[in-house]
């Protein structure tokens, strides 16, 4: 067990409980409160070179426990106390990252931050694949290091501890989630700029409003996802946190990682905050997360990148419906046609595909009937062009909330109605 020390951010911890205080860290969203404004976690520094180890420790404050090697740290871990370990430059070697990876896999309550002399793309990828949460340079800002440690601490503190005795009944509403078999709707486009994220965001909110059931929006555009920005959300957790918790992922844990859009009640699982973290989320991990979401959500809407990859194909396979978004221009229509041909070659059931023509009233001398004949698919929804859409995006308020009676909002509401069973729809309208 790591001996008692003062934590780097101002509080103390002992063998049974530890804290990383919000005081002294950069302004980041606070972790869910549990009676005290502190995060229960310990901090360690691992570095073979004593001067470098001391320098990193000084950046963190007076409290972190120093270790000369990862093996030395491993011998002191009990698993009872969550630990954030800051790995120094000597740990950046491939062999050391391999040891760190095995240690992280063996200890779910361990989160790692790597500090290196020089950050390269290759090193970043190796570190992320080893399970390291963040990579910084030695000469970086102290506030950046404190912020990275704090974010990892928040993530570990949100993760349920492995109980040593049968757990008592919980009063947490997320621990008693209703069992459901929700519908998965993947929104896809073969060309960027077609309005895919606008459609998926507004569709998810319309479903949340019109069904009263739990609805989750997943931003699977791992490198450049915009869902959190479009909804003006400041997420505490992202898809990366869900992937890092897969070995113990259940409905209650996954629900705790979601951020709620207060105006609509929509739950959101945002994309990684930095493109470099995209490598941590594979197709199988994404499918597992979506299947878990469907177990307690009535609808799971997934926003995807505008290109085919293993992740998109995996989502298409498990989805109940795939919404193809097409803009009213020749390059867009050409790409959608190729995309539909690709899906047919992959034996994707055509009955689960839905075509949405966005900006359908644009005066671009393209006839809707001609587009449908070219694609050999009839459009399921026509979303008109409206200046309200960019206005709502810039405000961070989706158009179905910003202007619910506008033609564009009504078209998305009608699209949402196509996913709602007729009995539920009729009850809602009475």
C-alpha positions in Angstrom: 0.0 0.0 0.0 1.3 3.5 -0.8 2.0 5.3 2.4 0.0 8.2 3.6 1.0 11.5 2.1 -0.6 14.9 1.4 -2.3 15.1 -2.0 -0.8 17.5 -4.6 -3.9 19.6 -4.7 -4.3 20.5 -1.1 -6.1 17.8 0.8 -4.7 14.8 2.7 -5.4 11.1 2.3 -4.7 7.9 4.2 -4.9 4.2 3.6 -8.7 4.2 3.5 -9.6 7.4 1.7 -7.9 10.0 -0.4 -8.8 13.3 -2.0 -7.9 15.5 -4.9 -9.4 18.8 -4.1 -10.9 21.1 -6.7 -9.0 23.9 -5.1 -5.8 24.8 -7.1 -6.8 23.0 -10.3 -7.7 24.8 -13.5 -11.4 25.6 -13.9 -12.9 22.4 -15.1 -16.4 21.0 -14.6 -16.7 19.7 -11.0 -17.3 16.0 -10.5 -20.7 14.9 -9.2 -20.9 15.9 -5.5 -21.1 13.3 -2.8 -21.3 15.4 0.3 -17.8 17.1 -0.1 -16.1 19.1 -2.9 -13.3 16.6 -3.3 -12.4 13.6 -5.4 -11.2 10.5 -3.7 -7.9 9.6 -5.4 -4.2 9.4 -4.7 -1.3 10.6 -6.9 2.1 9.0 -7.7 5.1 10.0 -9.8 7.2 7.4 -11.6 10.5 8.4 -13.1 14.0 6.8 -13.0 15.9 10.1 -13.1 15.8 11.7 -9.6 16.1 15.4 -10.7 13.3 15.0 -13.4 11.2 13.1 -10.9 11.6 15.9 -8.3 10.8 18.5 -10.9 7.5 16.8 -11.9 6.6 16.3 -8.2 7.2 20.0 -7.5 4.8 20.9 -10.4 2.1 18.7 -8.7 2.7 20.2 -5.2 4.0 18.6 -2.0 2.0 15.4 -1.9 2.7 12.9 -4.7 4.4 9.7 -3.8 7.6 9.2 -5.8 8.7 5.9 -7.4 11.8 5.1 -9.4 10.1 2.5 -11.6 6.7 1.1 -12.7 7.6 -2.2 -11.0 8.2 -0.4 -7.7 4.8 1.2 -8.0 3.2 -2.1 -8.9 4.5 -3.7 -5.7 2.7 -1.0 -3.6 -0.7 -1.0 -5.3 -3.5 -2.7 -3.3 -6.4 -1.7 -5.5 -8.3 -0.2 -2.5 -7.5 3.4 -3.3 -7.8 4.9 -6.9 -4.4 6.2 -8.1 -3.4 8.7 -10.7 0.1 8.0 -11.8 2.2 10.5 -13.6 4.8 8.7 -15.7 8.0 10.6 -16.5 10.1 10.6 -19.7 11.9 7.4 -18.8 8.6 5.5 -19.0 8.1 6.6 -22.7 10.2 3.6 -24.0 8.2 0.9 -25.8 9.2 -1.7 -23.1 8.1 0.6 -20.3 4.8 1.4 -21.9 4.2 -2.3 -22.3 4.7 -2.8 -18.5 2.4 0.2 -17.9 -0.2 -1.3 -20.1 -0.3 -4.6 -18.2 -0.4 -2.6 -14.9 -3.3 -0.5 -16.1 -5.2 -3.6 -17.3 -4.7 -5.3 -14.0 -5.8 -2.3 -11.9 -9.1 -0.7 -13.0 -8.6 2.0 -10.3 -5.4 3.2 -11.9 -5.2 6.1 -14.4 -2.0 7.3 -16.1 -0.7 10.5 -17.5 2.6 10.5 -19.4 5.1 13.4 -19.4 7.7 13.3 -22.2 10.6 15.4 -23.4 9.3 15.6 -27.0 5.8 14.6 -28.1 5.5 12.8 -31.5 2.5 11.3 -33.2 4.0 7.8 -33.0 4.7 8.2 -29.2 1.2 9.6 -28.7 -0.4 6.6 -30.4 1.7 4.1 -28.5 0.8 5.8 -25.2 -2.9 5.9 -25.9 -2.9 2.3 -27.0 -1.3 1.4 -23.7 -4.2 3.0 -21.8 -2.5 6.2 -20.9 -5.2 8.9 -20.6 -3.1 12.0 -21.5 0.4 12.9 -22.8 2.1 16.2 -22.1 5.6 17.6 -22.5 8.0 18.2 -19.6 8.3 21.9 -20.3 4.6 22.3 -20.5 2.4 24.6 -18.3 2.0 23.4 -14.7 -1.7 24.2 -15.0 -1.9 21.7 -17.9 -0.4 18.9 -15.8 -2.7 19.7 -12.9 -5.7 19.8 -15.2 -4.7 16.4 -16.7 -4.4 14.8 -13.3 -7.7 16.3 -12.2 -9.5 15.0 -15.3 -8.2 11.5 -14.7 -9.1 11.8 -11.0 -12.7 12.7 -12.0 -12.9 9.7 -14.3 -11.6 7.3 -11.6 -13.9 8.8 -9.0 -16.9 8.3 -11.2 -16.1 4.6 -11.6 -17.7 2.2 -9.2 -15.3 0.5 -6.8 -15.1 -3.2 -6.7 -17.1 -4.2 -3.6 -15.5 -6.4 -0.9 -19.0 -7.3 0.5 -22.5 -7.5 -0.9 -23.6 -3.9 -1.8 -26.5 -2.3 0.0 -29.5 -1.1 -2.1 -28.6 2.2 -3.7 -30.7 5.3 -3.7 -29.0 6.5 -6.9 -31.7 6.6 -9.7 -29.1 5.4 -12.2 -28.6 2.2 -10.3 -32.3 1.1 -10.9 -32.6 1.9 -14.6 -35.6 0.3 -16.4 -34.7 -2.5 -18.7 -35.5 -1.6 -22.3 -34.6 -2.8 -25.8 -34.3 0.6 -27.5 -34.1 1.4 -31.2 -30.7 2.3 -32.6 -30.7 5.0 -35.4 -27.4 5.7 -37.1 -27.2 9.0 -39.0 -24.7 8.9 -41.9 -23.6 10.9 -44.9 -21.0 10.1 -47.5 -19.9 13.8 -47.7 -19.1 16.4 -45.1 -21.3 19.5 -45.0 -24.5 17.7 -45.8 -26.0 18.6 -42.4 -25.6 15.2 -40.8 -24.9 16.5 -37.3 -27.7 19.0 -37.5 -30.2 16.3 -38.4 -29.0 13.8 -35.8 -29.0 16.4 -33.0 -32.5 17.7 -33.8 -33.8 14.2 -34.4 -32.6 13.0 -31.0 -34.2 16.0 -29.3 -37.5 15.6 -31.2 -37.6 11.9 -30.1 -37.0 12.9 -26.5 -39.8 15.4 -26.7 -42.3 13.3 -28.5 -41.8 9.9 -26.8 -41.1 10.8 -23.2 -38.6 7.9 -23.2 -34.9 8.1 -22.4 -33.1 9.1 -25.5 -29.3 9.1 -25.9 -27.3 10.8 -28.6 -23.8 9.3 -29.3 -21.2 11.4 -31.1 -19.2 8.7 -33.0 -17.4 11.3 -35.1 -14.3 10.5 -33.1 -11.9 13.1 -34.5 -14.1 16.1 -35.2 -17.4 15.5 -33.4 -19.5 18.7 -32.9 -22.5 17.5 -30.9 -21.3 18.9 -27.5 -20.6 22.3 -29.2 -24.0 22.3 -31.0 -25.8 21.7 -27.7 -23.6 24.0 -25.7 -22.5 21.2 -23.3 -19.4 21.0 -21.2 -18.9 17.2 -20.8 -17.2 15.6 -17.8 -16.8 12.4 -19.7 -16.5 11.2 -23.3 -16.5 7.9 -25.3 -12.9 7.4 -24.2 -14.0 7.0 -20.6 -16.7 4.5 -21.6 -14.1 2.5 -23.5 -11.7 2.6 -20.6 -14.4 1.2 -18.4 -15.5 -1.6 -20.7 -14.4 -4.4 -18.5 -16.9 -3.4 -15.8 -19.4 -1.5 -18.0 -23.1 -1.8 -17.1 -26.1 0.4 -17.5 -25.6 2.3 -14.2 -21.9 3.1 -14.9 -22.6 4.1 -18.5 -25.5 6.3 -17.5 -23.2 8.1 -15.0 -20.9 9.0 -17.9 -23.6 10.7 -19.9 -24.2 14.4 -19.8 -27.8 15.7 -19.8 -29.1 18.5 -22.1 -31.2 20.3 -19.6 -33.6 22.0 -22.1 -34.8 18.6 -23.6 -33.7 15.9 -21.2 -31.6 14.3 -23.9 -28.6 12.3 -22.7 -25.4 12.7 -24.6 -22.2 10.6 -24.9 -19.7 13.1 -26.5 -16.8 12.4 -28.9 -13.3 12.5 -27.5 -12.1 16.0 -26.7 -9.0 15.6 -28.9 -8.6 13.8 -32.3 -5.6 11.8 -30.9 -7.9 9.9 -28.6 -9.9 8.5 -31.5 -7.6 5.5 -31.7 -8.8 4.3 -28.4 -12.3 3.6 -29.7 -12.6 0.6 -32.0 -15.7 -0.8 -33.8 -16.2 -3.6 -31.3 -16.0 -1.2 -28.4 -18.5 1.2 -30.0 -21.0 -1.6 -30.7 -20.7 -2.8 -27.1 -21.3 0.7 -25.8 -24.3 1.2 -28.1 -25.8 -2.2 -27.1 -25.5 -1.2 -23.4 -27.2 2.1 -24.1 -30.1 0.4 -25.9 -30.6 -1.7 -22.7 -31.9 1.4 -20.8 -32.7 4.0 -23.5 -35.8 4.0 -25.7 -33.8 5.4 -28.6 -30.1 5.7 -29.3 -29.2 8.1 -32.1 -25.6 7.9 -33.4 -23.9 10.7 -35.3 -21.1 9.3 -37.5 -18.1 10.6 -39.5 -18.8 11.2 -43.2 -16.8 8.2 -44.5 -16.9 4.5 -44.3 -14.7 2.7 -41.8 -15.0 -0.3 -39.6 -16.7 1.7 -36.9 -19.4 3.0 -39.2 -20.0 -0.5 -40.8 -20.3 -2.0 -37.3 -22.9 0.6 -36.4 -24.8 0.1 -39.6 -25.0 -3.7 -38.9 -26.4 -3.3 -35.4 -28.7 -0.4 -36.2 -32.5 -0.7 -36.6 -32.5 2.2 -39.0 -29.8 4.1 -41.0 -30.6 7.6 -42.0 -28.7 8.7 -45.1 -28.4 12.5 -45.3 -27.9 14.0 -48.8 -27.4 17.6 -49.7 -28.9 19.0 -52.9 -25.8 19.2 -55.0 -24.2 16.9 -57.7 -21.1 15.8 -55.7 -23.3 15.0 -52.7 -25.8 13.0 -54.7 -22.9 11.2 -56.4 -21.3 10.2 -53.1 -24.7 9.1 -51.7 -25.3 6.9 -54.7 -21.8 5.2 -54.2 -22.6 4.8 -50.5 -25.9 3.1 -51.2 -24.2 0.8 -53.7 -21.6 -0.1 -51.1 -24.2 -0.9 -48.5 -26.0 -3.1 -51.0 -22.8 -5.0 -51.7 -22.4 -5.5 -48.0 -25.9 -7.1 -47.9 -27.3 -4.3 -45.8 -31.1 -4.7 -45.7 -32.5 -1.8 -47.8 -35.7 -1.7 -45.7 -33.7 -0.2 -42.8 -32.3 2.6 -44.9 -34.0 6.0 -44.9 -33.1 8.9 -47.2 -33.2 12.5 -46.0 -32.8 15.3 -48.5 -31.4 18.3 -46.7 -31.9 21.8 -48.0 -34.5 20.3 -50.3 -36.0 23.7 -51.4 -32.6 25.1 -52.4 -32.8 26.9 -55.8 -30.0 24.8 -57.3 -31.9 23.5 -60.4 -32.0 20.0 -59.0 -35.4 18.3 -59.1 -36.3 16.0 -56.1 -37.9 13.5 -58.4 -34.7 13.4 -60.5 -32.6 12.9 -57.4 -34.8 10.0 -56.2 -34.6 8.3 -59.7 -30.8 8.7 -59.7 -30.5 7.1 -56.2 -33.2 4.6 -56.9 -34.6 5.4 -53.4 -37.6 7.5 -52.5 -36.9 10.3 -49.9 -38.4 9.6 -46.5 -38.0 13.2 -45.4 -37.4 16.6 -47.0 -35.7 19.2 -44.8 -36.0 22.7 -46.3 -33.2 25.2 -46.2 -33.7 27.9 -43.6 -31.5 30.7 -42.2 -32.8 29.6 -38.7 -30.5 26.5 -38.9 -27.1 28.3 -38.9 -28.6 30.8 -36.4 -29.6 27.9 -34.0 -26.2 26.2 -34.4 -24.4 29.4 -33.5 -26.6 29.9 -30.5 -26.1 26.3 -29.3 -29.9 25.8 -29.3 -31.2 23.2 -31.8 -33.8 24.5 -34.3 -36.6 22.2 -32.9 -36.2 24.2 -29.6 -35.2 27.5 -31.1 -38.1 27.7 -33.6 -40.3 24.7 -33.1 -43.0 25.9 -35.5 -40.7 26.6 -38.4 -40.9 24.5 -41.5 -37.5 23.0 -40.9 -38.4 22.0 -37.3 -41.7 20.5 -38.4 -39.9 18.4 -41.1 -37.6 16.9 -38.5 -40.5 16.3 -36.1 -42.3 14.4 -38.9 -39.1 12.4 -39.4 -39.0 11.6 -35.7 -42.6 10.4 -35.9 -41.6 7.7 -38.4 -39.6 6.0 -35.7 -42.4 6.1 -33.1 -44.9 3.2 -33.0 -48.3 4.2 -34.3 -50.0 3.4 -30.9 -47.6 5.7 -29.1 -48.0 8.4 -31.8 -51.8 8.3 -31.5 -51.7 8.5 -27.7 -49.4 11.5 -27.9 -51.7 13.4 -30.2 -54.9 12.9 -28.1 
